[in-house]
Amino acid sequence: MSSGGAGASGGAMSSGGASAAGGAGAAGSTEVSGSTGGDDSDRVLRRDEAVRAAVEQGLLGPGAPVVALLDVPGIRASATALRAAFDAVTAPDTPVLHAFAVKATPLVPVLRLLYEQGIGAEVASPGELALARAAGIPPAHTVLDSPAKTPAELREALASGIAVNADNPQELDRIDAIVRSAATGSPIGIRVNPQVGGGSIEALSTATATSKFGVALRDEGAREWIVGAYADRPWLTRLHTHTGSQGIPLSLMAQGVAETYALAEEINRRLGRRQVDTIDIGGGLPVNFGSDATAPTYAQYARLLAEVVPGLFDGRYGLVTEFGRSLLAKHGTVIARVEYAKSAGGRPVAVTHAGAQVAARTVYAPVTWPLRIAAYDAKGRPKAGPDVIQDVAGPACFAGDLLAEGRALPLLEQGDYAAALDTGAYYFAHHYAYNSLARPAIYGFAPAPEGGQHEVRFAVVREQQTLDEIVAESGGAQPSALTGL
Ligand SMILES: *Cc1c(COP(=O)(O)O)cnc(C)c1O
């Protein structure tokens, strides 16, 4: 499946738009859709149908007051849009591996779905690697990037052929020792921090002057050290960068990639050989949480990169991408029953079953991470009615446990449902165990193939956590552990 071209070190990257997984995606399509998620209005219709069907089929109701749903056709469409966007700007036969950042949605069936659409996995912990393996993603489609890899993790990755990006000189020393003692088929690179600056969310900006990630390229002596590292190690064939996630302007992301490309060119020129053969441009495409429109799109980003860094796409370099949020966010919805509708200080408050446990970022940093809320009635139909300023609260026992504060929505009443939109990445799959609240069930959905317009099929992605599991995870096997000390 490799083109045998520039990316010789990346044994199994796909080329020319062929599906890396040999899956059923729209392989070879060079048509660039204007959206990363299929048609945005179709997605809204599918979501409304799914909420109604979830209530009708009893997945959601008084006994199951919170569930999460994943739009399977939407996920497929985003994967197709990603591949098409880069196919449209790369020279024919350029090896390209799109590796999904597993941390965005660490769910095995999601990884498998993406793999069948030609998307591999970027992992950053032993747990994430285990998930990628459980999804059947082969080492040649997997990239390991974590900033704190132990010697054992490095040994295992290099023994199995997983691509590894070294974060810093000390990690490179460890890799040296492993490479000396055993041959490896792993493509190996160094992560650089181009220090191009941060975006609007400090916590997610990885290319600031003092970021903890990678080798800080503009620090004194860093560039020379990197060139020397490649000169001494012919097996160093990649460069990696990831400028940040959400809040980074596209122009800054492109600048980070441009700096990394310039470094690759400098290394190859000074070494007099094409040693760096693959550039890993990271992920970070922001997601629009303000409406149903998909913006920016993969196509826009790929075109911008092609303008700013044309040499990256002329066939001399293989490419790796690591998108996470932009592949999944708009395809996930948390839906929670309104257990009580009350009023306090003149403000209506809908007390629901979705709060910090499924939306930790929004609850703790509501200004940075506002979520759209959609109101549905007790039958799961979109709720009409005049907008009323209200709070949508969660079930946790602290005052800040709000999905939305002072939001204008049709008035939520007892038995209605509140849906937190665009939560497919970094939300319900990132459970926060406050109040020992159970992890909710997650279902994938798709329109039934033969069914009428209103039929929806569901598949379990993850069952709801049971009380026994909560007890077991909380030391339940050793209740007297402390009393004997
Ligand atoms: C988090 C992360 C990504 C994915 O970022 P998104 O914003 O979800 O696209 C990719 N690469 C690395 C190294 C990361 O840490």
The ligand as an SDF file (V2000), in Angstrom:
LIG
                    3D

 15 15  0  0  0  0  0  0  0  0999 V2000
   -4.0780   16.6610   20.8710 C   0  0  0  0  0  0  0  0  0  0  0  0
   -3.1300   16.3970   19.7740 C   0  0  0  0  0  0  0  0  0  0  0  0
   -3.5940   16.2500   18.4580 C   0  0  0  0  0  0  0  0  0  0  0  0
   -5.0460   16.4500   18.0930 C   0  0  0  0  0  0  0  0  0  0  0  0
   -5.4940   17.7480   18.2790 O   0  0  0  0  0  0  0  0  0  0  0  0
   -6.9680   18.1490   17.7950 P   0  0  0  0  0  0  0  0  0  0  0  0
   -7.1110   19.5670   18.1990 O   0  0  0  0  0  0  0  0  0  0  0  0
   -7.9290   17.2580   18.4960 O   0  0  0  0  0  0  0  0  0  0  0  0
   -7.0190   17.9740   16.3170 O   0  0  0  0  0  0  0  0  0  0  0  0
   -2.6950   15.9060   17.4780 C   0  0  0  0  0  0  0  0  0  0  0  0
   -1.3730   15.7410   17.7590 N   0  0  0  0  0  0  0  0  0  0  0  0
   -0.8920   15.8830   19.0120 C   0  0  0  0  0  0  0  0  0  0  0  0
    0.5540   15.6600   19.2390 C   0  0  0  0  0  0  0  0  0  0  0  0
   -1.7380   16.2170   20.0480 C   0  0  0  0  0  0  0  0  0  0  0  0
   -1.2450   16.3720   21.2750 O   0  0  0  0  0  0  0  0  0  0  0  0
  1  2  1  0
  2  3  1  0
  2 14  2  0
  3  4  1  0
  3 10  2  0
  4  5  1  0
  5  6  1  0
  6  7  2  0
  6  8  1  0
  6  9  1  0
 10 11  1  0
 11 12  2  0
 12 13  1  0
 12 14  1  0
 14 15  1  0
M  END
$$$$
